[in-house]
Amino acid sequence: MSPGEVAAILFGTFAFLVILRVPVAFALGLATLPIMVIDPRLTPVLMMGEMTKAYNSFILLAVPFFLLSANIMNSAGITDRLIDLTKCLVGRYRGGLAYINVVVSMIFGGISGSSTADAAGEGSIIIPAMEKQGYDKSFTVAITCCSSVMGVIIPPSILMVVWGGVMNVSIGAMFLGGFIPGIMVGVSQMIATFFYARARNYPIYAKPTLKEFFGSVWAALAAMMTPVIIIGGVVGGFFTPTEAAVVAVLYSFCVGLFLHRTMGLKQIRDVLYNTVRLGSISLFCIGTASAFGWVMAYYQIPAAVIKFLTQFGVGVISVGLIEAAAFLFIGCFIDAVPAIIIIAPILAPMALKVGMHPIHFALIGVVSLAFGLVTPPYGLCLLIDVAIAKTTVSHVIKDVCIILIPMLIMLFLIILFPQVVLFIPKLFMPKFV
């Protein structure tokens, strides 16, 4: 069979299964069955072996540990403390609670590394608060889910850990490279909030006193030390990303149990259960996606794609646009983790051929996949916050699209100017960049 025929069978079968509402993790694995039937060289034992190889990764152990850390922080009431802090910082501006929403996500992203944890933890608190203050439900849900995407852009990031493990790219350098893009995305959301707040006359908070300000800083200080410990430890070479995730878990437990004393045995049980449930789904996706990706590599589909695209004379910018379009599209239908495993190896050789920096290539992919978390039908963060607000996707999708416009402009600037991504990594990790 030709690479094109195999690709048609793989993606056609996968699309058919997704339409039938088969879970993505199962659909990826089942999509390889027709190929195994056609080609006797591919056996179930061989495919299971490829799945097992995917799980045999020390780096990927960081995924469930980062999820556990995020769930602990949510359970420990860290979100409330961050809201109090950001209220003092930006609450006095019109639409203050919407600005608080964005800034909290920027800070929480640096704590959890997970957008879904941000969407669930922050959304459950701030969506009812915004509705109570008279904010439109559609805007409330839209700004909450869109701001949550910064959880996987601002370091530490679960997606960066997965990308580093799959593509053999420095995770520390990716962490540093995510700072400026994350801030840019946050600024784009603040710009959208500015116009919404003026047009709809949203309320403001009173200017805080110095006592209130320093009190909120002190209350949130322990939580804000989390990214300093994780990123500083990884970049400084004190521990690996996986070890950093374990340190984050231990630190979060100490903060919740002993410092804030907001966690009990029941909360610990719920945290562990939710982490196992979400972590098992992610890790199963990694296995089936790896089998799917291995079949594509076996039939040289990535090489065929590169051969087809390079005949058009692509360069760094055009490859970046192709990558962004591919990840934005696939992010509408499947989770970001399997999307990385499937698409990144296809496009990476083409990026290498045109001289695109691996960190630049990685951040374009991560940011694009982050945006996929709010685009239906799969947009997980969107679905979480829609459920919290007890509304429908159709009711909020217009405002989601409006807020996405300045975010997509920021993505285009990241593609156009590689130094946006590379400046900080080159400054602090020149040997790895």
N, C-alpha and C positions, 0 to 999 in steps of 0.2 A: 504493500500500500504506500501511496505517496504521503508526504507530510500534510498536504492539504486535505486529503481524504480522512486521515486519522484525526486531524483537528476538527473537521466537520462532524465526525462521529462523536468525539469526546464532548465538545461544547454543545452539540445538538442534543445528545442524551442528557447532559447536565441541565440544559435549559428546560427540556421536557419534564424532568423530574422536579425541578423547582416550581414549574407551573402547576404540577400536581400536588404542590405543598409538601413535598418530601423535605425533611430538614437538610440544610446545606451540607453538614458534615457527612451525612449518609449519601447524599446525591453525588458528592465528589468521588466517593469510593465506588458507588454503583455505576458511575459513568465509564469506568474502566472495564466493566464486564464484557460489553460487546467486543472490545479489542481483544480480550483474552479468548473469546469464543472464535474470533476470526483467525488470530495468530496463535498457533499451538506453542510457540516459544515462550509466551507469557503465561505463567501458571499462577494460581492463587497463592502458592507457597512463596513464589518470587515477589508478588505484590505485598504479602504480609511482611516479608523480609525488609522491603523498602520502608514500610510503615514503622517497623521496629527500629530501623536506623534513624529515623526522624526523631523518635523519642529518646534515643541514646545521645542526648546533648546536654552538657552541663549548663550551658548558657540559658537554654529554654526553661530550666528549673526556676529562673527568675520570674517567669510569668505568673504562676500561682502565688508566689511569695509577694509580689507587688500587689496582686489582687487582694491578698489577705491584709496587707498593710493598709490599703485604701478602705477596706471594710471596717477595720479596727478604728481608723480615724473617724469614719462616719458614725460608728456606734458610740465613740467616746465624746460626741458632741462638738467636734472640732469645727464643723461648719458654722455653728452658732457663734463661736468666738471669732471666726474669720469675717462673718457678716457684721459683727459689732465693730471690728477694726476698719473694714472698708466703709462702713457708715460714717465714721469719723473722717475718712480720707475724701470721699466723693459724694457723700449724702447731701451736702448743702447745694448741689447743682440740681436744676430742674430735671425731673425724672431720676432722682437720686437712687431709688431702689433698683432701677434698671442698670445704672452704672455700677452699683454694688454687685449686682448679678454678674457682670462681666469681670470685675476685678477679683471677686471671690473665686471665679473659675480659673483665672490666671494664677492665683496663689495656690488653690487646691490642686491644679494641674501639676505644680511643682512638688506637691506632697504625695499624690496618689499614683500618677502615671497612667490613670485609667479614665477615659471619658464617660463610660457607662456608670462608674462609681460616682463621678461628679454629677451626672444627670440625675441619678437616683437620690443621692445624698442631699445635694443643694436644692434640687427640684422639689423635694418633699417639704422643704422649709420655705423657700422663697416664692414658689408659685402661689400658695395660699396667701402669703403676706402681700404680694403684688396685687392680687385680686381684691383683697380687703381694702387696699388703698385706692382702688378705682382704675387700675390698669386694665386695658382690654385683654381678654383671655387669649386671643390669638397672638398678640404681641408678646404677652407674658411667656407663653410656651415657646414661641419662636426664638426670643432672645436667650431663654434658659437653655434650650437644646443646642443652639448655635454656639453659645459661649462654652458649653461643655466640651466641644471638640478640642479646645486647647489642652485638655488633659493628656492627649497623646502627642502634642506638638512641643509644649514646654517641658523640659526634662525634669525628672526622669520619665521615660515613656516606654510602655510595654511594647509598642510597635517598633521602636528603635532597637529594643533588645532582640525582638524576633528578626528584624532586618539584619542586624549585626550577626546573629547566629546563622542565618540562611545564606547571606552574601559575603560573610567574612570581612566585614567592615568594622573599624574601630567604634565601639559603642560610646566610649568617652567622648570622641570627636563629634559623634552625632548628637550627644547630649548638649555639648557646647554650641553646636550649629543650630539647635532648635530655639535658642533664646530669642534672637532677633525676629525670626519668622513668627514665633508665638506672640511676641509683643505687637508685631504688625497686624496680625489677625485680631488681637484684642482691640487695637486702635480702630480698625475698620468697623468693629461692632459698636464702639463708642460713638463713632461718626454717625452710624445709623440711628443709635439711641438719641443723639442730639436732635436730629430732625424729627423723630417720632415725638420726643418730649415737648418740643416747641409746637408742633402741629396739634397735639392732643392735650396740651396743658397739664402734664403729669405733675404730681406734687413734689415738694422738696422737704428735706429735713433741716432742723435748726442747726446752726453752726455749733460744733462741739466745744466744750471748754478744754483747757489744757489737761485738767485732771481726767476727764473722760477719754481724751486721746491717749495719754500715757497708760491709763488703766487698760484700754483695749489692746494696746501694743504688748503690755505685760501678759495679758491673758492669752494672747495668740502666739507669744514668742516661742514656746516649746514646739508648737506645730510647724512654725516657719523655719525652725532649725532642721527639719527633716530633709528638704532638698539640699541644704548646705552639707549635711553629713553624707548623703548619698553621692551627690555629684562631686563634692570635694574628695571623697574617698576613692571614687572611680578614676577621676582625672589625675589625682595625686598618686595613683598606683598603690594605695593602701589595701584595696580589695577589688575583686572582680565584680561585674554587674550582678552575678548571682549572689555572691557574698553580700553585696550592697543591699539586695532585696531582703536577705535574712536579717541584716542589721536594721533595716527599716521596720521589719515586723517586731523585733525585740524592742526597738525604741518606741514604737507605737503602743505596744503593750504596757510599757513602763509609764508612758504619758497617761494612758487611759485608766490603768489600775491604781497607780501610786501617786502620780502628780495631780491629775484632775479628779480622780476617784469617781469617775462617771460610768465605769463598767463593772458588771457583776458576772456571776456564773452563767445566768441566762443569756446575757449579751454575748459572752464568749462562745457559747454553744451555737447561737444563731449566726455569728460571724463565721465560725468554722464551717457550718453547713452551707451557707451561701457561697463561701469561697470554693469549697469542694464542688458544688453544683456548677458554678460558672467556670472554674478552672478546668474541670473535666471536659466540658463542651469545647473550650478553646484548644485543649491538648488533643482531643479526638479529631478536631478540624485540621490540626497540624499533620497528623498521621495520614488522613485520607487525601489531603491536599498534596502531601509529599508523593504519594503513590500516583496521583493525577499528573503532577509535574514530572515525575520520573518517566512516565509513558510519553509525554511530550518530548522530553530530552532524548529518549530512546529512538524515536522516529525523526529526530533532528528538526522538529518544528521551529525552535528558536532560530536555527541557522537559515531556514527557509524564509522566516519573517524578516530577518536582517537583509538577506539577499534581495528580497522584494522592495524593502524601504530604501536601501542604499542606492538603488538605481535612480532615485529622485534627487540625489545630491543633498542629503540631510546634513545639518550642522548641530551645534550644541543647543541652540534655541529651539529648532524644529524637533529635536529629540525630546527636549523638555516638554514641549507642547504635546507631542505624541504620548509621552509617559503620563502626563497629567490627564489627558483625555481618556486614556485606557483605564487608569485607576479610578477616575471619577465615574466612569461608566460601570465598571465591574463592582465598585463600592455600593452601587444602587441595589445590587442583588445578593452579594455575599459578604461575609465578615472580612474585616481588614487582614486578619492573620492568614487565612488561606489565600487571599488575594496576593499578598506578598510572595508566598511560596510559589504561586502559579505564574504571575506576571513578571515579577522582578528578574528571574533568570532568563526570560525571553528577551527583555529589553536591555539588560546589562551589557551584553557584548556590543550592541549597537552604540550604547553610551561610551563604552571604552574606545571603540573605533573612531568616534568623532572627538575624543579627548575631553569628555565631560568628567569632572571630578566625582569620585564615588560618593563623597559626602553630599555634594550638591544633588546628585542623582537620588540619593537616599531621602533627602529632605523634601524634594519635590513629590516623591511617592508617598511619604508619610503625611504631608499636608493634604494632598489630594484624597487619600484614604480617610483622613479625619473628616473632611467635608462630606464624604459618603455616609457618615454616621447620622446625617440629618436629611438625606435624600431618600424618599420612598422608592420602591416598596420596603426595602430592608432597613433603612435608617434607624438603627437601634436606639440612639439617644432621643430621636424624635418620638418613637413609639413609647419609650419610657415616660417622657414628660407629658405626652398626650394622655396616657393612662392616669398619671397623677392628677392632671387637670380635669379629668372626666369629660373630654371633648373628642373630636375626630380629627384625623389628618387633613381631610378636605377643608375643615374650618380654619386651620392654621397655616396651610401650605403657602398661601399668598405672602404672608409676612415672612415666612422662612426664606422664600425666594428673594424678597427685597433685601433682607439682611445678608444673604449669600452674595449679592452683587459686589459690594465692596470687598468681601472676603476673596472672591475670585480675582478681583483686580490685584490684591496683595499677592496671590499665588502667581499671577502673571509677572509681577515685579521680581519675585523670587527666582523665576525661570530666567528672566531677562538679565538680572544682575547677580551672578554667582557669589560675589563678595558679601552679599547680605548673609549668606549661609556660612561662608568660609572665614570671615574676619576673626571671630572669636576663637575658633579651633586653631587657626594659624598663630594666634597670639599666645595661647596657653599650651598647645600641643603641636608644635611645629614638626616634631619628628614623626608624627602619625598622620600628618596632613600633606 
